[in-house]
Amino acid sequence: MSERIASWWQGLSRRERWLVGVAAVLVLGVLIWLLGRPAYAAFGNLEADHRAAIERQGRIAAKVQLLTQRPAATPAVAAATDGVAIDQFLTQSAGEIGLTLDRNEARGQGQATIAIATAKATVLTDWLASLEGQGFVVDQLTITPAADGTVGMTAELRRGGA
């Protein structure tokens, strides 16, 4: 096979050899570009995905640390939440940060079902976290995204001792 190629090459004129050589270099350049471009893009995506995963891992680790460091209910917080009906406390607490409860039904002693039609997700989750910090337990939670970037929520809450 190599003899056939060598004899073919010897049969070419000097000008033809130059043209075949230039064509071979161009074909090699196109092949390198066709293989290198997707590989470069894949490595770029891997780096971006890795950075995003590192950030997510840090946020999750911070949230886990906050959840494991749940403070015991102080007597002042317990007295503030025990002296007021749960539905009134939830309405007041939500109103203080700009949330409006669309449904707020007391369910027995120290339990309530609430619903919020639209809220920013960060505000809503921060409010729920602050309620948990005050001794409330979220028994059931449903968060539904809306088309405008807000979320809706329904939840069942109870006092920690109830």
C-alpha positions in Angstrom: 0.0 0.0 0.0 2.8 2.4 0.9 4.5 1.6 -2.4 1.4 2.6 -4.3 1.3 5.9 -2.5 5.0 6.5 -3.0 4.8 5.7 -6.7 1.7 8.0 -7.0 3.6 10.7 -5.2 6.6 10.3 -7.5 4.3 10.6 -10.5 3.1 14.0 -9.5 4.7 17.2 -10.7 6.2 19.7 -8.3 3.2 22.0 -8.6 0.8 19.0 -8.0 2.7 18.0 -4.9 2.4 21.6 -3.5 -1.4 21.5 -4.2 -1.8 18.1 -2.5 0.3 19.2 0.4 -1.8 22.4 0.9 -5.0 20.4 0.6 -3.8 17.9 3.2 -2.9 20.8 5.6 -6.4 22.3 5.1 -8.1 19.0 5.7 -6.0 18.4 8.8 -7.0 21.9 10.1 -10.7 21.3 9.5 -10.5 17.9 11.3 -8.7 19.4 14.2 -11.4 22.2 14.3 -14.2 19.7 14.1 -12.9 17.7 17.0 -11.4 20.4 19.1 -14.3 22.9 19.1 -16.8 20.5 20.8 -14.2 19.2 23.2 -13.3 22.8 24.2 -17.1 23.6 24.7 -17.5 20.4 26.8 -14.7 21.3 29.1 -16.0 24.9 29.4 -19.4 23.5 30.4 -17.8 21.1 32.9 -16.1 24.0 34.6 -19.3 26.0 34.8 -21.2 23.0 36.1 -18.5 22.3 38.7 -18.6 25.9 40.0 -22.4 25.8 40.2 -22.2 22.5 42.1 -19.7 23.9 44.6 -22.0 26.9 45.2 -25.0 24.7 45.7 -23.1 22.4 48.1 -22.0 25.4 50.2 -25.6 26.7 50.4 -26.9 23.3 51.4 -24.2 22.8 54.0 -25.0 26.2 55.5 -28.7 25.4 55.6 -28.0 22.0 57.2 -25.8 23.7 59.8 -28.6 26.2 60.6 -31.1 23.4 60.9 -28.9 21.4 63.3 -28.4 24.5 65.5 -32.1 24.9 66.1 -32.2 27.0 69.3 -34.5 25.9 72.2 -37.6 28.1 72.5 -36.8 30.9 75.0 -39.4 31.7 77.6 -40.0 35.1 76.0 -40.8 33.6 72.6 -43.0 30.8 74.2 -44.9 33.4 76.2 -45.4 35.6 73.2 -46.8 32.7 71.1 -48.8 31.0 73.8 -50.6 34.1 74.9 -52.0 34.8 71.4 -54.2 32.6 69.2 -52.2 30.9 66.5 -54.1 32.3 63.6 -53.7 35.9 65.0 -50.0 35.3 65.6 -49.5 34.0 62.0 -51.4 36.9 60.5 -49.4 39.5 62.5 -46.1 37.7 61.8 -46.8 37.5 58.0 -48.0 41.1 57.9 -44.8 42.4 59.5 -42.8 41.2 56.5 -45.4 42.1 53.9 -47.0 38.8 53.3 -50.8 38.4 53.1 -52.4 35.2 54.3 -55.2 34.3 51.9 -56.4 31.5 54.2 -55.7 31.2 57.9 -57.7 28.6 59.7 -57.1 27.5 63.3 -57.2 23.7 63.6 -57.6 23.0 67.3 -55.2 24.1 70.0 -52.0 25.4 68.6 -52.5 24.3 64.9 -53.4 26.2 61.8 -53.7 25.8 58.0 -52.5 28.7 56.0 -52.3 29.7 52.3 -50.5 32.4 50.5 -51.4 33.0 46.8 -48.3 35.0 45.7 -45.0 35.7 47.4 -41.3 35.8 46.6 -39.8 32.5 47.3 -36.9 33.9 49.4 -39.3 36.0 51.6 -41.6 33.0 52.1 -38.8 30.5 53.0 -37.2 33.1 55.4 -40.5 33.6 57.1 -41.1 29.9 57.5 -37.6 29.5 58.9 -38.2 32.3 61.4 -41.4 30.5 62.5 -39.5 27.3 63.0 -37.0 29.3 65.0 -39.8 30.4 67.3 -40.9 26.9 68.0 -43.4 26.2 65.2 -43.4 22.9 63.3 -44.3 22.7 59.6 -46.3 19.5 59.3 -47.2 19.8 55.7 -46.0 22.2 53.0 -46.8 22.7 49.4 -45.0 25.4 47.3 -46.2 26.0 43.8 -44.3 28.2 41.3 -46.3 30.8 39.3 -45.6 32.1 35.8 -44.6 35.6 37.1 -41.7 34.3 39.2 -43.5 34.2 42.5 -44.7 31.1 44.4 -47.9 30.1 46.1 -47.9 28.1 49.4 -50.2 26.1 51.6 -49.0 24.8 54.9 -50.1 23.1 58.1 -48.3 24.5 61.2 -48.4 23.7 64.8 -46.7 24.9 67.9 -43.7 22.8 69.0 -45.4 21.4 72.1 -48.9 20.9 70.6 
